[in-house]
Protein backbone atom coordinates (compact mmCIF):
# COMPACT_ATOMS: atom_id res chain seq x y z
CA UNK A 1 0.00 0.00 0.00
CA UNK A 2 1.36 3.39 -0.94
CA UNK A 3 1.74 6.14 1.63
CA UNK A 4 -0.35 9.32 1.74
CA UNK A 5 2.46 11.49 0.40
CA UNK A 6 3.01 9.11 -2.49
CA UNK A 7 -0.71 9.10 -3.35
CA UNK A 8 -0.81 12.90 -3.14
CA UNK A 9 2.20 13.13 -5.47
CA UNK A 10 0.56 10.72 -7.91
CA UNK A 11 -2.64 12.79 -7.94
CA UNK A 12 -0.61 15.96 -8.57
CA UNK A 13 1.26 14.23 -11.41
CA UNK A 14 -2.00 13.11 -12.98
CA UNK A 15 -3.38 16.65 -12.81
CA UNK A 16 -0.18 18.01 -14.40
CA UNK A 17 -0.26 15.39 -17.15
CA UNK A 18 -3.92 16.08 -17.88
CA UNK A 19 -3.27 19.81 -18.08
CA UNK A 20 -0.34 19.24 -20.45
CA UNK A 21 -2.45 16.92 -22.62
CA UNK A 22 -5.18 19.58 -22.87
CA UNK A 23 -2.62 22.27 -23.64
CA UNK A 24 -0.74 20.26 -26.26
CA UNK A 25 -3.77 18.34 -27.59
CA UNK A 26 -1.69 15.19 -27.26
CA UNK A 27 -4.63 12.84 -27.77
CA UNK A 28 -5.65 14.53 -31.02
CA UNK A 29 -2.24 13.74 -32.53
CA UNK A 30 -2.36 10.03 -31.67
CA UNK A 31 -3.27 7.40 -34.28
CA UNK A 32 -6.97 6.69 -34.70
CA UNK A 33 -6.61 3.16 -33.33
CA UNK A 34 -5.03 4.46 -30.12
CA UNK A 35 -7.69 7.16 -29.71
CA UNK A 36 -10.50 4.64 -30.07
CA UNK A 37 -8.75 2.26 -27.66
CA UNK A 38 -8.52 5.09 -25.10
CA UNK A 39 -12.23 5.77 -25.57
CA UNK A 40 -13.09 2.12 -25.06
CA UNK A 41 -10.97 1.97 -21.93
CA UNK A 42 -12.59 5.14 -20.57
CA UNK A 43 -16.05 3.73 -21.23
CA UNK A 44 -15.07 0.51 -19.47
CA UNK A 45 -13.89 2.42 -16.37
CA UNK A 46 -17.03 4.59 -16.37
CA UNK A 47 -19.20 1.47 -16.57
CA UNK A 48 -17.29 -0.11 -13.69
CA UNK A 49 -17.66 3.05 -11.58
CA UNK A 50 -21.42 2.90 -12.13
CA UNK A 51 -21.42 -0.63 -10.77
CA UNK A 52 -21.69 -2.39 -14.12
CA UNK A 53 -20.25 -5.84 -14.64
CA UNK A 54 -17.17 -6.39 -16.79
CA UNK A 55 -18.88 -9.36 -18.49
CA UNK A 56 -22.58 -9.94 -19.06
CA UNK A 57 -24.27 -12.65 -17.06
CA UNK A 58 -25.01 -15.92 -18.79
DSSP file (Angstrom, degrees, kcal/mol; ACC not computed):
  #  RESIDUE AA STRUCTURE BP1 BP2  ACC     N-H-->O    O-->H-N    N-H-->O    O-->H-N    TCO  KAPPA ALPHA  PHI   PSI    X-CA   Y-CA   Z-CA
    1    1 A X              0   0    0      0, 0.0     2,-0.1     0, 0.0     0, 0.0   0.000 360.0 360.0 360.0 134.0    0.0    0.0    0.0
    2    2 A X        -     0   0    0      1,-0.1     2,-0.1     2,-0.1     0, 0.0  -0.456 360.0-110.6 -80.9 154.3    1.4    3.4   -0.9
    3    3 A X     >  -     0   0    0     -2,-0.1     4,-2.4     1,-0.1     5,-0.2  -0.301  28.2-105.4 -80.2 165.8    1.7    6.1    1.6
    4    4 A X  H  > S+     0   0    0      1,-0.2     4,-2.6     2,-0.2     5,-0.2   0.881 120.2  51.0 -61.0 -40.6   -0.4    9.3    1.7
    5    5 A X  H  > S+     0   0    0      1,-0.2     4,-2.3     2,-0.2    -1,-0.2   0.889 110.3  49.8 -65.8 -37.0    2.5   11.5    0.4
    6    6 A X  H  > S+     0   0    0      2,-0.2     4,-2.3     1,-0.2    -2,-0.2   0.909 111.7  47.8 -67.3 -41.6    3.0    9.1   -2.5
    7    7 A X  H  X S+     0   0    0     -4,-2.4     4,-2.5     2,-0.2    -2,-0.2   0.904 111.6  50.7 -64.9 -40.5   -0.7    9.1   -3.3
    8    8 A X  H  X S+     0   0    0     -4,-2.6     4,-2.3     1,-0.2    -2,-0.2   0.906 110.7  49.0 -63.4 -41.0   -0.8   12.9   -3.1
    9    9 A X  H  X S+     0   0    0     -4,-2.3     4,-2.5     2,-0.2    -1,-0.2   0.898 110.3  51.3 -64.7 -40.2    2.2   13.1   -5.5
   10   10 A X  H  X S+     0   0    0     -4,-2.3     4,-2.3     2,-0.2    -2,-0.2   0.917 109.8  49.3 -63.8 -43.0    0.6   10.7   -7.9
   11   11 A X  H  X S+     0   0    0     -4,-2.5     4,-2.3     1,-0.2    -1,-0.2   0.917 111.5  49.3 -61.8 -42.4   -2.6   12.8   -7.9
   12   12 A X  H  X S+     0   0    0     -4,-2.3     4,-2.4     1,-0.2    -2,-0.2   0.907 110.7  50.6 -63.2 -41.0   -0.6   16.0   -8.6
   13   13 A X  H  X S+     0   0    0     -4,-2.5     4,-2.7     2,-0.2    -1,-0.2   0.889 109.4  50.6 -64.0 -38.9    1.3   14.2  -11.4
   14   14 A X  H  X S+     0   0    0     -4,-2.3     4,-2.6     2,-0.2    -1,-0.2   0.919 110.4  49.3 -65.1 -42.9   -2.0   13.1  -13.0
   15   15 A X  H  X S+     0   0    0     -4,-2.3     4,-2.3     2,-0.2    -2,-0.2   0.916 112.6  48.0 -61.3 -42.5   -3.4   16.7  -12.8
   16   16 A X  H  X S+     0   0    0     -4,-2.4     4,-2.4     2,-0.2    -2,-0.2   0.917 112.6  48.3 -64.3 -43.0   -0.2   18.0  -14.4
   17   17 A X  H  X S+     0   0    0     -4,-2.7     4,-2.4     2,-0.2    -2,-0.2   0.900 111.6  49.9 -65.0 -40.4   -0.3   15.4  -17.2
   18   18 A X  H  X S+     0   0    0     -4,-2.6     4,-2.3     2,-0.2    -1,-0.2   0.913 110.9  49.4 -64.7 -41.9   -3.9   16.1  -17.9
   19   19 A X  H  X S+     0   0    0     -4,-2.3     4,-2.4     1,-0.2    -2,-0.2   0.912 111.9  48.5 -63.2 -42.3   -3.3   19.8  -18.1
   20   20 A X  H  X S+     0   0    0     -4,-2.4     4,-3.0     2,-0.2     5,-0.2   0.897 110.0  52.0 -64.8 -39.7   -0.3   19.2  -20.4
   21   21 A X  H  X>S+     0   0    0     -4,-2.4     4,-1.3     1,-0.2     5,-1.2   0.902 111.7  46.5 -64.6 -40.4   -2.5   16.9  -22.6
   22   22 A X  H  <5S+     0   0    0     -4,-2.3    -2,-0.2     2,-0.2    -1,-0.2   0.914 115.3  46.8 -65.6 -41.2   -5.2   19.6  -22.9
   23   23 A X  H  <5S+     0   0    0     -4,-2.4    -2,-0.2     1,-0.2    -1,-0.2   0.918 122.8  33.0 -67.1 -43.9   -2.6   22.3  -23.6
   24   24 A X  H  <5S-     0   0    0     -4,-3.0    -1,-0.2    -5,-0.2    -2,-0.2   0.518  98.2-131.6 -92.2  -5.5   -0.7   20.3  -26.3
   25   25 A X  T  X5 +     0   0    0     -4,-1.3     4,-0.9    -5,-0.2     3,-0.3   0.921  42.6 167.9  51.9  46.5   -3.8   18.3  -27.6
   26   26 A X  T >4< +     0   0    0     -5,-1.2     3,-0.9     1,-0.2     4,-0.4   0.895  67.9  53.3 -56.9 -44.5   -1.7   15.2  -27.3
   27   27 A X  G >4 S+     0   0    0     -6,-0.3     3,-1.4     1,-0.3    -1,-0.2   0.864 101.7  59.3 -64.9 -35.5   -4.6   12.8  -27.8
   28   28 A X  G 34 S+     0   0    0     -3,-0.3    -1,-0.3     1,-0.3    -2,-0.2   0.778 104.4  51.7 -64.5 -25.2   -5.7   14.5  -31.0
   29   29 A X  G << S+     0   0    0     -3,-0.9    -1,-0.3    -4,-0.9    -2,-0.2   0.483  89.7 100.5 -91.0  -2.8   -2.2   13.7  -32.5
   30   30 A X  S <  S-     0   0    0     -3,-1.4     5,-0.0    -4,-0.4    -3,-0.0  -0.389  87.1 -86.6 -78.2 160.0   -2.4   10.0  -31.7
   31   31 A X     >  -     0   0    0      1,-0.1     4,-2.3    -2,-0.1     3,-0.3  -0.263  38.3-113.3 -61.9 154.7   -3.3    7.4  -34.3
   32   32 A X  H  > S+     0   0    0      1,-0.2     4,-2.5     2,-0.2     5,-0.2   0.867 115.9  55.6 -59.6 -37.6   -7.0    6.7  -34.7
   33   33 A X  H  > S+     0   0    0      1,-0.2     4,-1.8     2,-0.2    -1,-0.2   0.886 109.2  46.7 -64.7 -37.8   -6.6    3.2  -33.3
   34   34 A X  H  > S+     0   0    0     -3,-0.3     4,-2.4     2,-0.2    -1,-0.2   0.902 111.1  52.0 -70.4 -41.0   -5.0    4.5  -30.1
   35   35 A X  H  X S+     0   0    0     -4,-2.3     4,-2.1     1,-0.2    -2,-0.2   0.926 111.7  45.9 -61.2 -44.5   -7.7    7.2  -29.7
   36   36 A X  H  X S+     0   0    0     -4,-2.5     4,-2.4     1,-0.2    -1,-0.2   0.868 110.9  53.3 -68.8 -33.7  -10.5    4.6  -30.1
   37   37 A X  H  X S+     0   0    0     -4,-1.8     4,-2.4    -5,-0.2    -1,-0.2   0.902 108.5  50.3 -65.4 -39.4   -8.8    2.3  -27.7
   38   38 A X  H  X S+     0   0    0     -4,-2.4     4,-2.5     2,-0.2    -2,-0.2   0.906 110.3  50.3 -62.8 -41.3   -8.5    5.1  -25.1
   39   39 A X  H  X S+     0   0    0     -4,-2.1     4,-2.4     2,-0.2    -2,-0.2   0.911 110.4  49.0 -62.7 -42.8  -12.2    5.8  -25.6
   40   40 A X  H  X S+     0   0    0     -4,-2.4     4,-2.2     2,-0.2    -2,-0.2   0.913 111.9  48.7 -63.3 -42.0  -13.1    2.1  -25.1
   41   41 A X  H  X S+     0   0    0     -4,-2.4     4,-2.2     1,-0.2    -2,-0.2   0.906 111.1  50.2 -65.2 -40.4  -11.0    2.0  -21.9
   42   42 A X  H  X S+     0   0    0     -4,-2.5     4,-2.5     1,-0.2    -1,-0.2   0.905 110.6  49.4 -63.1 -41.5  -12.6    5.1  -20.6
   43   43 A X  H  X S+     0   0    0     -4,-2.4     4,-2.4     1,-0.2    -1,-0.2   0.883 109.5  52.7 -64.3 -38.0  -16.1    3.7  -21.2
   44   44 A X  H  X S+     0   0    0     -4,-2.2     4,-2.1     2,-0.2    -2,-0.2   0.916 111.1  45.8 -63.5 -43.6  -15.1    0.5  -19.5
   45   45 A X  H  X S+     0   0    0     -4,-2.2     4,-2.5     2,-0.2    -2,-0.2   0.908 112.2  51.2 -66.3 -41.9  -13.9    2.4  -16.4
   46   46 A X  H  X S+     0   0    0     -4,-2.5     4,-1.5     1,-0.2    -2,-0.2   0.907 110.4  49.5 -61.7 -41.0  -17.0    4.6  -16.4
   47   47 A X  H  <>S+     0   0    0     -4,-2.4     5,-2.8     1,-0.2     4,-0.2   0.909 111.2  49.3 -63.9 -41.4  -19.2    1.5  -16.6
   48   48 A X  H ><5S+     0   0    0     -4,-2.1     3,-1.3     1,-0.2    -2,-0.2   0.880 108.0  53.9 -66.0 -37.4  -17.3   -0.1  -13.7
   49   49 A X  H 3<5S+     0   0    0     -4,-2.5    -1,-0.2     1,-0.3    -2,-0.2   0.813 105.0  54.8 -67.0 -28.4  -17.7    3.0  -11.6
   50   50 A X  T 3<5S-     0   0    0     -4,-1.5    -1,-0.3    -5,-0.2    -2,-0.2   0.485 126.4-102.7 -81.5  -1.9  -21.4    2.9  -12.1
   51   51 A X  T < 5S+     0   0    0     -3,-1.3    -3,-0.2     1,-0.2    -2,-0.1   0.636  70.6 151.2  91.8  14.8  -21.4   -0.6  -10.8
   52   52 A X      < -     0   0    0     -5,-2.8    -1,-0.2    -6,-0.2     2,-0.2  -0.370  47.5-109.0 -75.8 160.4  -21.7   -2.4  -14.1
   53   53 A X        -     0   0    0      1,-0.1    -1,-0.1    -2,-0.1     3,-0.1  -0.597  11.6-134.7 -88.2 151.3  -20.3   -5.8  -14.6
   54   54 A X  S    S+     0   0    0     -2,-0.2     2,-0.4     1,-0.2    -1,-0.1   0.816  95.3  28.7 -73.4 -29.2  -17.2   -6.4  -16.8
   55   55 A X  S    S-     0   0    0     -3,-0.0    -1,-0.2     0, 0.0     3,-0.1  -0.982  92.2-109.4-129.7 143.8  -18.9   -9.4  -18.5
   56   56 A X        -     0   0    0     -2,-0.4     2,-0.1     1,-0.1    -2,-0.0  -0.328  40.4-103.1 -67.1 152.4  -22.6   -9.9  -19.1
   57   57 A X              0   0    0      1,-0.1    -1,-0.1    -4,-0.0    -4,-0.0  -0.403 360.0 360.0 -71.4 153.2  -24.3  -12.7  -17.1
   58   58 A X              0   0    0     -2,-0.1    -1,-0.1    -3,-0.1    -2,-0.1   0.462 360.0 360.0 -81.2 360.0  -25.0  -15.9  -18.8
